Amino acid sequence: MRGMFHLLSLKGRWLRPLLACCLLLCCGGVTALRAQETPSRMELLDDSRPLRVGDRLSYQVVEEREPAVRLFVDAEGKVDVPLIGRVDATHLTPKAFAQKVKQELEQDFFYRATVLVDFENADGARGEVKVVGLVLRPGPLPIPADEVLTASTALIRSGGVRAGADLSHVTILRGDSQNPDEQERITVDLKEVLEEGNLAADKVLRPDDTLVVPESSQVGGTYFITGEVAGEGVYNLPADGSDLTVSEAVLRAGGFAKFANKRRVLLIKADESLPEDQRRLVVDVQRILEQGDRSNDPVLGPDDIIRVTDRKFAW
């Protein structure tokens, strides 16, 4: 009898650990099943429409713990992705493209990468342009996938012009996707197009162009501000001739937008008498506003352009 009680006592010592192990295994199994039942964020991505040239994308790798950045599908159907470079997006939906990027990231950079890709532009569009200045409805306009959008058409779709608009000197501001510090200025005589019917003088717009309709005469002159600010458009320089700097102009435009690259604001001087290296200046506006360092806060002149580029990469 004593031997039997001793055996039961030994079994009792091992019984509790065995039961605890069984419970852990059961709970782990339930947790695993629940994890399998819950769809991942990547599984919920858009899998209906393929990416097209001109599409603007919101891109994020969750494991980086950084906000989403904006990417573009270029003219060759490729997307310049942080860390891995240009990735072919031809015929791929956002979900398929995210899976492709995930595989490449997990080869060299991440043990596990959760890649989120979504459209930023309107459905069925291949990008958008912005119309600013003296128009009735300033703001973004989508470029339909099956249509060539011209400057005159964009003007009409913006409701036409307001009183005092100078149709003879409408300006197209066009950036370079490969070089954010470059900005092309194209003048269009829309008066000749709309009033005289000279369609050859019209210009075809590209994704991310900005169409600027200026006022016919303004004391002190004007300057343009485009890109990632709250209020793009044409602004008057002070009529009394006082100085207006780049940082002050950004604040007058309502401040920076979500994706703004605050440290690389581009100023393009219109004064052709200046040396070439003084006509394109990069200004660290964040430093100016946060530290009060105004040693590199250039003064604006008539017809100068301020371009606030977007933050494309999150390294």
C-alpha positions in Angstrom: 0.0 0.0 0.0 2.8 2.4 0.9 4.4 1.8 -2.5 1.1 2.5 -4.3 0.7 5.8 -2.4 4.3 6.7 -3.3 3.5 6.0 -7.0 0.4 8.2 -6.9 2.4 10.9 -5.2 5.0 10.8 -8.0 2.2 10.9 -10.7 0.7 13.9 -8.9 4.0 15.8 -9.2 4.0 15.4 -12.9 0.3 15.8 -13.5 0.1 19.6 -13.0 3.0 20.4 -15.4 1.5 18.0 -18.0 -1.9 19.7 -17.7 -0.3 23.2 -17.9 1.5 22.1 -21.1 -1.7 20.8 -22.6 -3.5 24.1 -21.8 -0.7 26.1 -23.4 -0.8 24.0 -26.6 -4.5 24.3 -26.8 -4.5 28.1 -26.3 -1.7 28.4 -28.8 -3.6 26.4 -31.3 -6.7 28.5 -30.9 -4.6 31.7 -31.3 -3.0 30.3 -34.4 -6.4 29.5 -35.8 -7.7 32.9 -35.1 -4.6 34.5 -36.7 -5.3 32.4 -39.8 -8.9 33.5 -39.8 -8.0 37.2 -39.6 -7.1 38.6 -43.1 -3.8 40.5 -43.3 -3.8 44.1 -44.4 -2.1 43.1 -47.6 -5.0 40.8 -48.5 -7.4 43.8 -48.4 -5.5 45.8 -51.0 -7.2 46.7 -54.3 -7.0 43.8 -56.7 -9.4 45.1 -59.4 -7.7 47.8 -61.5 -4.1 47.5 -62.9 -1.6 50.3 -62.3 -1.2 52.7 -65.2 1.3 55.3 -66.4 0.8 58.5 -64.4 -0.8 56.9 -61.4 0.1 58.4 -58.0 0.4 55.8 -55.2 0.5 55.9 -51.5 3.3 53.5 -50.3 4.1 52.3 -46.8 6.1 49.5 -45.2 4.4 49.0 -41.8 7.5 47.6 -40.2 9.4 50.8 -40.9 6.9 52.7 -38.6 7.1 55.7 -40.9 4.2 57.6 -42.6 3.2 56.7 -46.2 5.1 58.3 -49.0 4.0 59.2 -52.5 5.3 57.2 -55.5 4.6 57.5 -59.2 4.2 55.1 -62.2 6.6 56.6 -64.7 6.3 56.6 -68.5 7.9 53.2 -68.7 5.4 51.6 -66.3 7.9 51.4 -63.5 7.9 52.7 -59.9 10.9 54.0 -58.1 10.6 52.2 -54.7 12.7 53.1 -51.7 15.6 50.7 -50.9 15.1 48.5 -54.0 14.9 51.0 -56.9 12.8 50.8 -60.0 10.2 48.0 -60.1 8.1 47.1 -63.1 4.4 47.6 -62.4 3.0 46.7 -65.9 -0.4 44.9 -65.7 -0.1 44.7 -61.9 -2.9 45.7 -59.5 -1.9 47.5 -56.2 -2.2 44.1 -54.4 0.0 42.2 -56.9 2.5 45.0 -57.0 2.7 45.1 -53.2 3.3 41.3 -53.1 6.1 41.8 -55.7 7.8 44.5 -53.6 7.3 42.4 -50.4 9.3 39.5 -52.0 12.2 41.8 -53.0 12.3 43.6 -49.6 12.3 40.3 -47.7 15.3 39.1 -49.7 17.7 41.7 -48.4 16.1 44.2 -46.0 13.3 42.7 -43.9 12.6 39.4 -42.2 8.9 40.2 -42.8 7.5 43.2 -44.8 3.9 44.3 -44.8 3.7 46.5 -47.9 0.6 48.8 -48.4 0.0 50.3 -51.8 -3.1 52.3 -52.8 -4.2 54.8 -55.5 -4.0 58.5 -54.7 -5.6 59.8 -57.8 -9.2 59.5 -58.9 -10.6 56.3 -60.2 -10.2 55.9 -63.9 -7.7 58.8 -64.2 -4.0 58.7 -65.2 -3.0 61.4 -62.8 -4.1 65.0 -62.4 -3.2 68.6 -63.1 -3.8 71.7 -60.9 -5.4 74.9 -62.1 -4.7 78.0 -60.0 -5.1 81.8 -60.3 -8.0 83.7 -61.6 -10.4 80.8 -62.4 -13.8 80.2 -61.0 -13.0 76.7 -59.6 -9.3 76.4 -58.8 -7.9 73.1 -57.7 -7.0 69.6 -59.1 -8.4 68.1 -62.3 -8.2 64.4 -63.1 -6.8 63.4 -66.5 -9.2 60.8 -68.0 -7.3 57.6 -69.1 -8.8 57.8 -72.6 -8.4 61.6 -73.2 -5.7 64.2 -74.1 -6.2 67.1 -71.7 -5.1 70.5 -73.1 -4.6 73.8 -71.3 -7.8 75.3 -72.8 -9.9 72.3 -71.9 -8.6 72.4 -68.3 -9.5 76.1 -68.2 -13.1 75.4 -69.3 -13.5 72.5 -66.8 -12.4 74.9 -64.1 -15.4 77.0 -64.8 -13.6 79.6 -66.9 -11.8 82.7 -65.8 -12.7 85.5 -63.4 -12.6 89.2 -64.3 -9.2 90.6 -64.8 -7.5 87.3 -65.9 -4.7 87.6 -68.4 -5.4 84.8 -71.0 -2.4 85.9 -73.1 0.1 84.9 -70.5 -1.1 81.6 -69.0 1.7 79.6 -67.6 2.3 75.8 -67.3 4.7 74.8 -64.5 6.1 71.4 -65.2 8.4 69.4 -62.9 10.9 66.7 -63.7 10.0 63.4 -61.9 13.7 62.3 -62.0 15.0 65.7 -60.8 12.8 67.5 -58.3 15.0 70.6 -58.4 14.1 71.2 -62.1 11.0 73.2 -63.1 10.0 74.1 -66.7 7.9 77.2 -67.4 5.8 77.2 -70.5 3.8 80.2 -71.6 0.5 79.6 -73.5 -1.6 82.3 -75.3 -5.1 81.0 -74.5 -6.7 84.2 -75.8 -5.4 83.2 -79.2 -6.8 79.6 -78.7 -10.2 80.5 -77.3 -11.0 83.8 -79.1 -9.2 83.3 -82.4 -9.6 79.6 -82.8 -5.9 78.8 -83.2 -5.8 75.3 -81.8 -2.1 74.9 -82.7 -1.2 77.4 -79.9 -2.8 75.1 -77.3 -0.6 72.8 -75.2 -1.2 69.3 -74.0 -1.0 68.9 -70.2 0.9 66.1 -68.4 0.2 64.6 -65.0 1.2 66.9 -62.1 1.4 70.0 -64.4 0.2 73.3 -62.8 -1.8 75.7 -65.0 -1.4 79.3 -63.7 -3.9 82.0 -64.8 -2.4 85.4 -63.8 -4.1 88.8 -63.4 -3.6 91.2 -66.2 -1.9 94.0 -64.2 -0.9 94.0 -60.6 1.1 96.6 -58.7 4.4 95.2 -57.4 4.2 92.1 -59.5 3.3 88.5 -58.6 5.0 85.2 -57.7 3.8 81.6 -58.0 3.8 78.9 -55.4 3.1 75.3 -56.3 3.4 71.8 -54.9 2.9 70.6 -51.3 1.3 73.7 -49.7 -2.2 74.3 -48.5 -2.9 77.1 -51.0 -1.2 76.9 -54.4 -1.6 79.8 -56.7 -0.6 83.3 -57.9 0.2 85.8 -55.1 0.9 89.5 -55.1 4.2 90.9 -54.0 3.9 93.7 -51.4 2.7 96.8 -53.2 4.9 99.0 -51.0 8.0 97.3 -52.3 8.9 95.7 -49.0 10.7 92.3 -49.0 8.9 89.0 -49.0 11.0 85.9 -48.3 10.5 82.2 -49.2 9.5 81.1 -45.7 7.0 84.0 -45.5 5.5 83.1 -48.8 5.0 79.5 -47.6 3.2 80.7 -44.5 1.0 83.0 -46.7 0.1 80.0 -48.7 -1.3 78.3 -45.6 1.8 76.3 -44.7 3.0 72.9 -45.8 0.8 70.0 -46.9 1.1 66.4 -45.6 3.9 65.1 -48.0 5.9 68.3 -48.2 9.7 68.1 -48.3 10.3 71.0 -45.9 14.0 70.9 -46.2 14.3 71.2 -50.0 12.0 74.0 -51.2 13.0 75.1 -54.7 13.1 78.8 -55.6 13.3 79.6 -59.4 14.3 83.2 -60.0 12.8 84.8 -63.1 15.6 87.4 -63.4 17.6 86.2 -66.4 20.4 88.6 -65.7 21.4 86.5 -62.6 24.1 83.8 -63.0 22.8 80.3 -63.5 23.8 79.1 -60.1 21.8 81.9 -58.5 18.6 81.3 -60.4 17.8 77.9 -58.8 18.1 77.9 -55.1 17.2 75.1 -52.6 15.9 76.5 -49.3 15.7 74.7 -45.9 12.4 76.2 -44.8 12.1 73.8 -41.8 15.4 75.1 -40.4 14.2 78.7 -40.9 10.9 78.2 -39.1 12.1 76.0 -36.3 15.5 77.6 -35.6 15.0 81.2 -36.8 18.0 80.9 -39.1 17.3 83.4 -41.9 20.7 83.4 -43.4 19.3 81.4 -46.3 15.8 82.8 -46.8 15.9 84.5 -50.2 13.8 87.5 -51.1 11.3 87.0 -53.9 11.1 89.0 -57.1 8.4 89.4 -59.8 7.4 86.1 -61.5 9.6 84.0 -59.2 8.4 80.4 -58.7 8.4 78.5 -55.4 8.0 74.8 -55.8 7.5 72.7 -52.7 8.4 69.1 -53.7 7.0 66.0 -52.0 8.8 63.6 -49.7 9.1 60.6 -52.0 11.3 58.4 -49.9 11.3 57.3 -46.2 14.7 55.7 -45.6 
